[in-house]
C-alpha cells in the first residue's frame, strides 16, 4: 500500500520529538510537512526545534511552516509547559541553532494548500493546541472536506485533566479553536489523556533505549531526564506518559484502539474552560441544544497499551 501522507502539527516538546522520529521509522506514513504551534514552548522556539529535529533525522527535505503566535481569539497570554520539557523544550540540552529556515507560508496556508493538492489523502496529526487547524477551517470553507483526517491529541474524556481537574493541556491552550475543529464536519479522531495515560515508558524501557545503537534512541536518552523528573514529581511515577507517539499511532495503526462516536463541544469560559463534553447520543433531547445537529467525531476509548509501547520502543530503537 502507498504510505499515508501526514502533516504533523507540533510544539516540540520531548514527546513530540518521539512522535516525529516514530513517524520517520514508520513505513505506513510519509511525512510531507511539519507545522508549528505554541504549547510546550512558544511558537518561534517550536519552529527552531522542529527544524533541529529534522536535521537530527537527516530529513531537511521536509518543509516546516510556522504557525500562529496567538490563540484564535488573538490572546497572547499563552500557557507554556516549559516546566515539563525544559526551557528549550528539549530537555535543557541547548543544542546549537538549526541551519534551516521555515518556508514563507504560514502553517494554515500550508495546510490548505496541501489539502487542495491531495484532496482526501492527507492526515493532519495535531499534537498541540488546535489554532492552526481552526484557522485553516476558517480561511477555507472547503478545508474540512478536503482534509482526509484530523487525528488530534486532546481532551480528557471521563477522566481528570492534566492542567486542572477539568482540562487537558492542548484543549486548554485554545478552547475556541478546539471547538471550531470538533464541529467542523471534518473526519476527526480525538485521542485524549484517558487513553494516552495508559501508554507508559518505564525506567526499564529508558534503559533499553540507552543500550540501543539507534540514532533516535541515543538522542532521546539525552533529552528524557527532565521529562522523567517532571512525571516523578507530578504523578509520583517512575516512567513517562507517551502522549504524542500514542496519538500518532492512530494514523499508523488505528486497530490498536477502539473508538466511540458522538458530538464533542468545548467549554470556553469559567473554571471548566477547556473541558471537552461528549454527547454519546443515547438520548434524543426534546430541546434544541448546543449539540443539536452538529457533526460527530470519533473519540478513542480503549488502547492496547502493551502493543503501543512495544511498537514505539521497537521503532525508536531501530538504528
Secondary structure, DSSP 4 states (H G I P E B T S, - for coil): -PPEEEEEEE---HHHHHHHHHHHT-TTEEEEEEEE-SSSS-HHHHHHHHHHHHHHHT-TTS-EE---SS-TT--------HHHH-TTSSTT--PPPPS----SS-HHHHHHHHHHHTTTTEEEEE-S-SHHHHHHHHH-TTHHHHSSEEEEE---TTS--SSBTTB-HHHHHTHHHHHHHHTS-S-EEEE-HHHHTT-EEEHHHHHHHHH---HHHHHHHHHHHHHHHHHHHHH--SEEE-HHHHHHHHHH-GGGEEEEEEEEEE--SSTTTT-EEEE---S--SS--TTTTPPPEEEEEEE-HHHHHHHHHHHHH--
